[in-house]
Amino acid sequence: MEYNRGCDPFTVNIIVNDTFGAVTRQYVYEEGQTETNATTYTYTSPGSYEIIQIISNVNPRTDTLAIEVIEPTIPEYIIYSCASNAARIEIDESTYDFYRIFYNNDSVQVNPNSISPILNFPNSNNQTIRIRGYYNDAEDNCGETSFVYSPLQNIAQPAINDVSYDQSCIDLISATLNLTITNSVRHLVEFSSDGSTFQAVDTAFNTDQITIDGLNFNSTTVFFRVSAIDECTSNTILPATFELTEIPNAIDPITNINASYDNKNVQLVWEEPLFTYLEYDIYQSRNQAAFSLVGTASTNTFTDTGLNPDINLYQYQIISSDTCGNTSSTSITATPTYLSFDQEQGNFYNLFWNSYEGWISGIAAYNLQTLAEDGTPQDEFTIAEQNQKLLNITNLPGNRFRIRIISVEGGFQAYSNTITLAKSNTILIPDAFSPNGDGINDEIRPILNSSDNFEFLIYNKWGELVFQSTNVFVGWDGIYRNRVAASGTYIYRIKYENEEGEVINQSGSFILLR
């Protein structure tokens, strides 16, 4: 037997080479089989076997021979095309002891995990190439592969069609390049932050897309270059470049924050920077003291709870950071508007509010809204910015109010807290008036915008009716029977119908001064 090692199926042929003469020889080829006179046997499963030879009338009667049957595998390879109809083949495995490449009526031997010498072809016509694996001291019956190869006279210039990127940190990107390249030609992929100094970051081979992770940069523009590699000369040729612009390379500070009260909580919503892979640290100040951290957020919203705005003025700042530890500068300061009140008289209230801060463009308007019970806005009117207003709620729908603050640019808005003002049936009327023609307090009348079934009556101290009006906008000018009425105390009676249709009567006194 020439070899006792080979690939499945492996056929052994026993050659008798002894001096025992004409004796009976029998063989057992696998464990559990019976003896046979056959000197040829084929193993069909990989494994280690032992052939037992049995000879009668000989001492010892038996002899053994070890057999190794190996599972055949197809050699794995990579072929690299070169210019001028040449190529090299890399054996990308170590299964066999050595390999042989058959091509163009020639062959070369290649070791495991090695690249072949240059294979030259006469032209660019299709060529059949075979690659076979061999074991040392074994039968030549193991794995082989063959393929048709088309040599290249010239290597085409690659193209970078497009580059998209994902920015996990402000100074770190992962880029995906869409390419047009020649198959069987390896391409060097390079990266640069300045367009002049490139560093190799990857290779592209037999693919039209490649993703490169973890690219550090320090500018808003980066460059990619792809060059074809001639494996036969080790030269990089025919580069193609691509410029990627407008990449954020700094975390911009937040410049617009909507800060609104919801009961005694403050809800913050801010405009996210261009770079969005961020976390946010929210800082709070009370009564313009130092800012301290009150929470973090992974989105552009945060609610600060459990506040006491009746006592404290709250302000907020935000600092953005990425997962690599890069941070922004401090944001614009946001100061939410808190609305409070005290009752002047009757349905007259003094409203107080602080100025809003939080938008880089500033404030366009403060609008006072009346709200229905479900919080739906009903009426809205602009109020001045002097942070105080005397409000008569007699004829306004509802008794719930809040301020809507509007930015100059950007369409931002924020809201104060909601207050509830108790409506009173008492009508405000001056305690005195002086009808002397100076244009000040020359007329007395109830402060009432409108009413159904209105009547205003004035009596002197003798009980005489000196004035009567059914028009809320017409008051007494101090003339009675075409004469100037005397100074003194006068009695009034008012009757009107409120919004609920209830008839209200009110009486009192005032002084006429001369």
Secondary structure as a PSIPRED ss2 file (coil, helix, strand):
# PSIPRED VFORMAT (PSIPRED V4.0)

   1 M C   1.000  0.000  0.000
   2 E C   1.000  0.000  0.000
   3 Y C   1.000  0.000  0.000
   4 N C   1.000  0.000  0.000
   5 R E   0.000  0.000  1.000
   6 G E   0.000  0.000  1.000
   7 C E   0.000  0.000  1.000
   8 D C   1.000  0.000  0.000
   9 P C   1.000  0.000  0.000
  10 F E   0.000  0.000  1.000
  11 T E   0.000  0.000  1.000
  12 V E   0.000  0.000  1.000
  13 N E   0.000  0.000  1.000
  14 I C   1.000  0.000  0.000
  15 I C   1.000  0.000  0.000
  16 V C   1.000  0.000  0.000
  17 N C   1.000  0.000  0.000
  18 D C   1.000  0.000  0.000
  19 T C   1.000  0.000  0.000
  20 F C   1.000  0.000  0.000
  21 G C   1.000  0.000  0.000
  22 A C   1.000  0.000  0.000
  23 V C   1.000  0.000  0.000
  24 T C   1.000  0.000  0.000
  25 R E   0.000  0.000  1.000
  26 Q E   0.000  0.000  1.000
  27 Y E   0.000  0.000  1.000
  28 V E   0.000  0.000  1.000
  29 Y C   1.000  0.000  0.000
  30 E C   1.000  0.000  0.000
  31 E C   1.000  0.000  0.000
  32 G C   1.000  0.000  0.000
  33 Q C   1.000  0.000  0.000
  34 T C   1.000  0.000  0.000
  35 E C   1.000  0.000  0.000
  36 T E   0.000  0.000  1.000
  37 N C   1.000  0.000  0.000
  38 A C   1.000  0.000  0.000
  39 T C   1.000  0.000  0.000
  40 T E   0.000  0.000  1.000
  41 Y E   0.000  0.000  1.000
  42 T E   0.000  0.000  1.000
  43 Y E   0.000  0.000  1.000
  44 T C   1.000  0.000  0.000
  45 S C   1.000  0.000  0.000
  46 P C   1.000  0.000  0.000
  47 G E   0.000  0.000  1.000
  48 S E   0.000  0.000  1.000
  49 Y E   0.000  0.000  1.000
  50 E E   0.000  0.000  1.000
  51 I E   0.000  0.000  1.000
  52 I E   0.000  0.000  1.000
  53 Q E   0.000  0.000  1.000
  54 I E   0.000  0.000  1.000
  55 I E   0.000  0.000  1.000
  56 S C   1.000  0.000  0.000
  57 N C   1.000  0.000  0.000
  58 V C   1.000  0.000  0.000
  59 N C   1.000  0.000  0.000
  60 P C   1.000  0.000  0.000
  61 R C   1.000  0.000  0.000
  62 T E   0.000  0.000  1.000
  63 D E   0.000  0.000  1.000
  64 T E   0.000  0.000  1.000
  65 L E   0.000  0.000  1.000
  66 A E   0.000  0.000  1.000
  67 I E   0.000  0.000  1.000
  68 E E   0.000  0.000  1.000
  69 V E   0.000  0.000  1.000
  70 I E   0.000  0.000  1.000
  71 E C   1.000  0.000  0.000
  72 P C   1.000  0.000  0.000
  73 T C   1.000  0.000  0.000
  74 I C   1.000  0.000  0.000
  75 P C   1.000  0.000  0.000
  76 E C   1.000  0.000  0.000
  77 Y E   0.000  0.000  1.000
  78 I E   0.000  0.000  1.000
  79 I E   0.000  0.000  1.000
  80 Y E   0.000  0.000  1.000
  81 S E   0.000  0.000  1.000
  82 C E   0.000  0.000  1.000
  83 A C   1.000  0.000  0.000
  84 S C   1.000  0.000  0.000
  85 N C   1.000  0.000  0.000
  86 A E   0.000  0.000  1.000
  87 A E   0.000  0.000  1.000
  88 R E   0.000  0.000  1.000
  89 I E   0.000  0.000  1.000
  90 E E   0.000  0.000  1.000
  91 I E   0.000  0.000  1.000
  92 D C   1.000  0.000  0.000
  93 E C   1.000  0.000  0.000
  94 S C   1.000  0.000  0.000
  95 T C   1.000  0.000  0.000
  96 Y C   1.000  0.000  0.000
  97 D C   1.000  0.000  0.000
  98 F E   0.000  0.000  1.000
  99 Y E   0.000  0.000  1.000
 100 R E   0.000  0.000  1.000
 101 I E   0.000  0.000  1.000
 102 F E   0.000  0.000  1.000
 103 Y E   0.000  0.000  1.000
 104 N C   1.000  0.000  0.000
 105 N C   1.000  0.000  0.000
 106 D E   0.000  0.000  1.000
 107 S E   0.000  0.000  1.000
 108 V E   0.000  0.000  1.000
 109 Q E   0.000  0.000  1.000
 110 V E   0.000  0.000  1.000
 111 N C   1.000  0.000  0.000
 112 P C   1.000  0.000  0.000
 113 N C   1.000  0.000  0.000
 114 S C   1.000  0.000  0.000
 115 I E   0.000  0.000  1.000
 116 S C   1.000  0.000  0.000
 117 P C   1.000  0.000  0.000
 118 I C   1.000  0.000  0.000
 119 L E   0.000  0.000  1.000
 120 N E   0.000  0.000  1.000
 121 F C   1.000  0.000  0.000
 122 P C   1.000  0.000  0.000
 123 N C   1.000  0.000  0.000
 124 S C   1.000  0.000  0.000
 125 N C   1.000  0.000  0.000
 126 N C   1.000  0.000  0.000
 127 Q E   0.000  0.000  1.000
 128 T E   0.000  0.000  1.000
 129 I E   0.000  0.000  1.000
 130 R E   0.000  0.000  1.000
 131 I E   0.000  0.000  1.000
 132 R E   0.000  0.000  1.000
 133 G E   0.000  0.000  1.000
 134 Y E   0.000  0.000  1.000
 135 Y C   1.000  0.000  0.000
 136 N C   1.000  0.000  0.000
 137 D C   1.000  0.000  0.000
 138 A C   1.000  0.000  0.000
 139 E C   1.000  0.000  0.000
 140 D C   1.000  0.000  0.000
 141 N C   1.000  0.000  0.000
 142 C C   1.000  0.000  0.000
 143 G C   1.000  0.000  0.000
 144 E E   0.000  0.000  1.000
 145 T E   0.000  0.000  1.000
 146 S E   0.000  0.000  1.000
 147 F E   0.000  0.000  1.000
 148 V E   0.000  0.000  1.000
 149 Y E   0.000  0.000  1.000
 150 S C   1.000  0.000  0.000
 151 P C   1.000  0.000  0.000
 152 L C   1.000  0.000  0.000
 153 Q C   1.000  0.000  0.000
 154 N C   1.000  0.000  0.000
 155 I C   1.000  0.000  0.000
 156 A C   1.000  0.000  0.000
 157 Q C   1.000  0.000  0.000
 158 P C   1.000  0.000  0.000
 159 A E   0.000  0.000  1.000
 160 I E   0.000  0.000  1.000
 161 N E   0.000  0.000  1.000
 162 D E   0.000  0.000  1.000
 163 V E   0.000  0.000  1.000
 164 S E   0.000  0.000  1.000
 165 Y E   0.000  0.000  1.000
 166 D E   0.000  0.000  1.000
 167 Q E   0.000  0.000  1.000
 168 S E   0.000  0.000  1.000
 169 C E   0.000  0.000  1.000
 170 I C   1.000  0.000  0.000
 171 D C   1.000  0.000  0.000
 172 L E   0.000  0.000  1.000
 173 I E   0.000  0.000  1.000
 174 S E   0.000  0.000  1.000
 175 A E   0.000  0.000  1.000
 176 T E   0.000  0.000  1.000
 177 L E   0.000  0.000  1.000
 178 N E   0.000  0.000  1.000
 179 L E   0.000  0.000  1.000
 180 T E   0.000  0.000  1.000
 181 I C   1.000  0.000  0.000
 182 T C   1.000  0.000  0.000
 183 N C   1.000  0.000  0.000
 184 S C   1.000  0.000  0.000
 185 V C   1.000  0.000  0.000
 186 R C   1.000  0.000  0.000
 187 H E   0.000  0.000  1.000
 188 L E   0.000  0.000  1.000
 189 V E   0.000  0.000  1.000
 190 E E   0.000  0.000  1.000
 191 F E   0.000  0.000  1.000
 192 S E   0.000  0.000  1.000
 193 S C   1.000  0.000  0.000
 194 D C   1.000  0.000  0.000
 195 G C   1.000  0.000  0.000
 196 S C   1.000  0.000  0.000
 197 T C   1.000  0.000  0.000
 198 F C   1.000  0.000  0.000
 199 Q E   0.000  0.000  1.000
 200 A E   0.000  0.000  1.000
 201 V E   0.000  0.000  1.000
 202 D E   0.000  0.000  1.000
 203 T E   0.000  0.000  1.000
 204 A E   0.000  0.000  1.000
 205 F C   1.000  0.000  0.000
 206 N C   1.000  0.000  0.000
 207 T C   1.000  0.000  0.000
 208 D C   1.000  0.000  0.000
 209 Q E   0.000  0.000  1.000
 210 I E   0.000  0.000  1.000
 211 T E   0.000  0.000  1.000
 212 I E   0.000  0.000  1.000
 213 D E   0.000  0.000  1.000
 214 G E   0.000  0.000  1.000
 215 L E   0.000  0.000  1.000
 216 N E   0.000  0.000  1.000
 217 F C   1.000  0.000  0.000
 218 N C   1.000  0.000  0.000
 219 S C   1.000  0.000  0.000
 220 T C   1.000  0.000  0.000
 221 T C   1.000  0.000  0.000
 222 V E   0.000  0.000  1.000
 223 F E   0.000  0.000  1.000
 224 F E   0.000  0.000  1.000
 225 R E   0.000  0.000  1.000
 226 V E   0.000  0.000  1.000
 227 S E   0.000  0.000  1.000
 228 A E   0.000  0.000  1.000
 229 I E   0.000  0.000  1.000
 230 D E   0.000  0.000  1.000
 231 E C   1.000  0.000  0.000
 232 C C   1.000  0.000  0.000
 233 T C   1.000  0.000  0.000
 234 S C   1.000  0.000  0.000
 235 N E   0.000  0.000  1.000
 236 T E   0.000  0.000  1.000
 237 I E   0.000  0.000  1.000
 238 L E   0.000  0.000  1.000
 239 P E   0.000  0.000  1.000
 240 A E   0.000  0.000  1.000
 241 T E   0.000  0.000  1.000
 242 F E   0.000  0.000  1.000
 243 E E   0.000  0.000  1.000
 244 L E   0.000  0.000  1.000
 245 T C   1.000  0.000  0.000
 246 E C   1.000  0.000  0.000
 247 I C   1.000  0.000  0.000
 248 P C   1.000  0.000  0.000
 249 N C   1.000  0.000  0.000
 250 A C   1.000  0.000  0.000
 251 I C   1.000  0.000  0.000
 252 D C   1.000  0.000  0.000
 253 P C   1.000  0.000  0.000
 254 I C   1.000  0.000  0.000
 255 T C   1.000  0.000  0.000
 256 N E   0.000  0.000  1.000
 257 I E   0.000  0.000  1.000
 258 N E   0.000  0.000  1.000
 259 A E   0.000  0.000  1.000
 260 S E   0.000  0.000  1.000
 261 Y E   0.000  0.000  1.000
 262 D E   0.000  0.000  1.000
 263 N C   1.000  0.000  0.000
 264 K C   1.000  0.000  0.000
 265 N E   0.000  0.000  1.000
 266 V E   0.000  0.000  1.000
 267 Q E   0.000  0.000  1.000
 268 L E   0.000  0.000  1.000
 269 V E   0.000  0.000  1.000
 270 W E   0.000  0.000  1.000
 271 E C   1.000  0.000  0.000
 272 E C   1.000  0.000  0.000
 273 P C   1.000  0.000  0.000
 274 L C   1.000  0.000  0.000
 275 F C   1.000  0.000  0.000
 276 T C   1.000  0.000  0.000
 277 Y C   1.000  0.000  0.000
 278 L C   1.000  0.000  0.000
 279 E E   0.000  0.000  1.000
 280 Y E   0.000  0.000  1.000
 281 D E   0.000  0.000  1.000
 282 I E   0.000  0.000  1.000
 283 Y E   0.000  0.000  1.000
 284 Q E   0.000  0.000  1.000
 285 S E   0.000  0.000  1.000
 286 R E   0.000  0.000  1.000
 287 N C   1.000  0.000  0.000
 288 Q C   1.000  0.000  0.000
 289 A C   1.000  0.000  0.000
 290 A C   1.000  0.000  0.000
 291 F C   1.000  0.000  0.000
 292 S E   0.000  0.000  1.000
 293 L E   0.000  0.000  1.000
 294 V E   0.000  0.000  1.000
 295 G E   0.000  0.000  1.000
 296 T E   0.000  0.000  1.000
 297 A E   0.000  0.000  1.000
 298 S C   1.000  0.000  0.000
 299 T C   1.000  0.000  0.000
 300 N C   1.000  0.000  0.000
 301 T E   0.000  0.000  1.000
 302 F E   0.000  0.000  1.000
 303 T E   0.000  0.000  1.000
 304 D E   0.000  0.000  1.000
 305 T C   1.000  0.000  0.000
 306 G C   1.000  0.000  0.000
 307 L C   1.000  0.000  0.000
 308 N C   1.000  0.000  0.000
 309 P C   1.000  0.000  0.000
 310 D C   1.000  0.000  0.000
 311 I C   1.000  0.000  0.000
 312 N C   1.000  0.000  0.000
 313 L C   1.000  0.000  0.000
 314 Y E   0.000  0.000  1.000
 315 Q E   0.000  0.000  1.000
 316 Y E   0.000  0.000  1.000
 317 Q E   0.000  0.000  1.000
 318 I E   0.000  0.000  1.000
 319 I E   0.000  0.000  1.000
 320 S E   0.000  0.000  1.000
 321 S E   0.000  0.000  1.000
 322 D C   1.000  0.000  0.000
 323 T C   1.000  0.000  0.000
 324 C C   1.000  0.000  0.000
 325 G C   1.000  0.000  0.000
 326 N C   1.000  0.000  0.000
 327 T E   0.000  0.000  1.000
 328 S C   1.000  0.000  0.000
 329 S C   1.000  0.000  0.000
 330 T C   1.000  0.000  0.000
 331 S C   1.000  0.000  0.000
 332 I C   1.000  0.000  0.000
 333 T C   1.000  0.000  0.000
 334 A E   0.000  0.000  1.000
 335 T E   0.000  0.000  1.000
 336 P C   1.000  0.000  0.000
 337 T C   1.000  0.000  0.000
 338 Y C   1.000  0.000  0.000
 339 L E   0.000  0.000  1.000
 340 S E   0.000  0.000  1.000
 341 F E   0.000  0.000  1.000
 342 D E   0.000  0.000  1.000
 343 Q E   0.000  0.000  1.000
 344 E E   0.000  0.000  1.000
 345 Q E   0.000  0.000  1.000
 346 G C   1.000  0.000  0.000
 347 N C   1.000  0.000  0.000
 348 F E   0.000  0.000  1.000
 349 Y E   0.000  0.000  1.000
 350 N E   0.000  0.000  1.000
 351 L E   0.000  0.000  1.000
 352 F E   0.000  0.000  1.000
 353 W E   0.000  0.000  1.000
 354 N C   1.000  0.000  0.000
 355 S C   1.000  0.000  0.000
 356 Y C   1.000  0.000  0.000
 357 E E   0.000  0.000  1.000
 358 G C   1.000  0.000  0.000
 359 W E   0.000  0.000  1.000
 360 I C   1.000  0.000  0.000
 361 S C   1.000  0.000  0.000
 362 G C   1.000  0.000  0.000
 363 I E   0.000  0.000  1.000
 364 A E   0.000  0.000  1.000
 365 A E   0.000  0.000  1.000
 366 Y E   0.000  0.000  1.000
 367 N E   0.000  0.000  1.000
 368 L E   0.000  0.000  1.000
 369 Q E   0.000  0.000  1.000
 370 T E   0.000  0.000  1.000
 371 L E   0.000  0.000  1.000
 372 A C   1.000  0.000  0.000
 373 E C   1.000  0.000  0.000
 374 D C   1.000  0.000  0.000
 375 G C   1.000  0.000  0.000
 376 T C   1.000  0.000  0.000
 377 P E   0.000  0.000  1.000
 378 Q E   0.000  0.000  1.000
 379 D E   0.000  0.000  1.000
 380 E E   0.000  0.000  1.000
 381 F E   0.000  0.000  1.000
 382 T E   0.000  0.000  1.000
 383 I E   0.000  0.000  1.000
 384 A C   1.000  0.000  0.000
 385 E C   1.000  0.000  0.000
 386 Q C   1.000  0.000  0.000
 387 N C   1.000  0.000  0.000
 388 Q E   0.000  0.000  1.000
 389 K E   0.000  0.000  1.000
 390 L E   0.000  0.000  1.000
 391 L E   0.000  0.000  1.000
 392 N E   0.000  0.000  1.000
 393 I C   1.000  0.000  0.000
 394 T C   1.000  0.000  0.000
 395 N C   1.000  0.000  0.000
 396 L C   1.000  0.000  0.000
 397 P C   1.000  0.000  0.000
 398 G C   1.000  0.000  0.000
 399 N C   1.000  0.000  0.000
 400 R E   0.000  0.000  1.000
 401 F E   0.000  0.000  1.000
 402 R E   0.000  0.000  1.000
 403 I E   0.000  0.000  1.000
 404 R E   0.000  0.000  1.000
 405 I E   0.000  0.000  1.000
 406 I E   0.000  0.000  1.000
 407 S E   0.000  0.000  1.000
 408 V C   1.000  0.000  0.000
 409 E C   1.000  0.000  0.000
 410 G C   1.000  0.000  0.000
 411 G C   1.000  0.000  0.000
 412 F C   1.000  0.000  0.000
 413 Q E   0.000  0.000  1.000
 414 A E   0.000  0.000  1.000
 415 Y E   0.000  0.000  1.000
 416 S C   1.000  0.000  0.000
 417 N C   1.000  0.000  0.000
 418 T C   1.000  0.000  0.000
 419 I E   0.000  0.000  1.000
 420 T E   0.000  0.000  1.000
 421 L C   1.000  0.000  0.000
 422 A C   1.000  0.000  0.000
 423 K C   1.000  0.000  0.000
 424 S C   1.000  0.000  0.000
 425 N C   1.000  0.000  0.000
 426 T C   1.000  0.000  0.000
 427 I C   1.000  0.000  0.000
 428 L E   0.000  0.000  1.000
 429 I C   1.000  0.000  0.000
 430 P C   1.000  0.000  0.000
 431 D C   1.000  0.000  0.000
 432 A E   0.000  0.000  1.000
 433 F E   0.000  0.000  1.000
 434 S C   1.000  0.000  0.000
 435 P C   1.000  0.000  0.000
 436 N C   1.000  0.000  0.000
 437 G C   1.000  0.000  0.000
 438 D C   1.000  0.000  0.000
 439 G C   1.000  0.000  0.000
 440 I C   1.000  0.000  0.000
 441 N C   1.000  0.000  0.000
 442 D C   1.000  0.000  0.000
 443 E C   1.000  0.000  0.000
 444 I E   0.000  0.000  1.000
 445 R C   1.000  0.000  0.000
 446 P C   1.000  0.000  0.000
 447 I E   0.000  0.000  1.000
 448 L C   1.000  0.000  0.000
 449 N C   1.000  0.000  0.000
 450 S C   1.000  0.000  0.000
 451 S C   1.000  0.000  0.000
 452 D E   0.000  0.000  1.000
 453 N E   0.000  0.000  1.000
 454 F E   0.000  0.000  1.000
 455 E E   0.000  0.000  1.000
 456 F E   0.000  0.000  1.000
 457 L E   0.000  0.000  1.000
 458 I E   0.000  0.000  1.000
 459 Y E   0.000  0.000  1.000
 460 N C   1.000  0.000  0.000
 461 K C   1.000  0.000  0.000
 462 W C   1.000  0.000  0.000
 463 G C   1.000  0.000  0.000
 464 E C   1.000  0.000  0.000
 465 L E   0.000  0.000  1.000
 466 V E   0.000  0.000  1.000
 467 F E   0.000  0.000  1.000
 468 Q E   0.000  0.000  1.000
 469 S E   0.000  0.000  1.000
 470 T C   1.000  0.000  0.000
 471 N C   1.000  0.000  0.000
 472 V C   1.000  0.000  0.000
 473 F C   1.000  0.000  0.000
 474 V C   1.000  0.000  0.000
 475 G C   1.000  0.000  0.000
 476 W E   0.000  0.000  1.000
 477 D C   1.000  0.000  0.000
 478 G C   1.000  0.000  0.000
 479 I E   0.000  0.000  1.000
 480 Y E   0.000  0.000  1.000
 481 R C   1.000  0.000  0.000
 482 N C   1.000  0.000  0.000
 483 R E   0.000  0.000  1.000
 484 V E   0.000  0.000  1.000
 485 A C   1.000  0.000  0.000
 486 A C   1.000  0.000  0.000
 487 S C   1.000  0.000  0.000
 488 G E   0.000  0.000  1.000
 489 T E   0.000  0.000  1.000
 490 Y E   0.000  0.000  1.000
 491 I E   0.000  0.000  1.000
 492 Y E   0.000  0.000  1.000
 493 R E   0.000  0.000  1.000
 494 I E   0.000  0.000  1.000
 495 K E   0.000  0.000  1.000
 496 Y E   0.000  0.000  1.000
 497 E E   0.000  0.000  1.000
 498 N C   1.000  0.000  0.000
 499 E C   1.000  0.000  0.000
 500 E C   1.000  0.000  0.000
 501 G C   1.000  0.000  0.000
 502 E C   1.000  0.000  0.000
 503 V E   0.000  0.000  1.000
 504 I E   0.000  0.000  1.000
 505 N E   0.000  0.000  1.000
 506 Q E   0.000  0.000  1.000
 507 S E   0.000  0.000  1.000
 508 G E   0.000  0.000  1.000
 509 S E   0.000  0.000  1.000
 510 F E   0.000  0.000  1.000
 511 I E   0.000  0.000  1.000
 512 L E   0.000  0.000  1.000
 513 L C   1.000  0.000  0.000
 514 R C   1.000  0.000  0.000
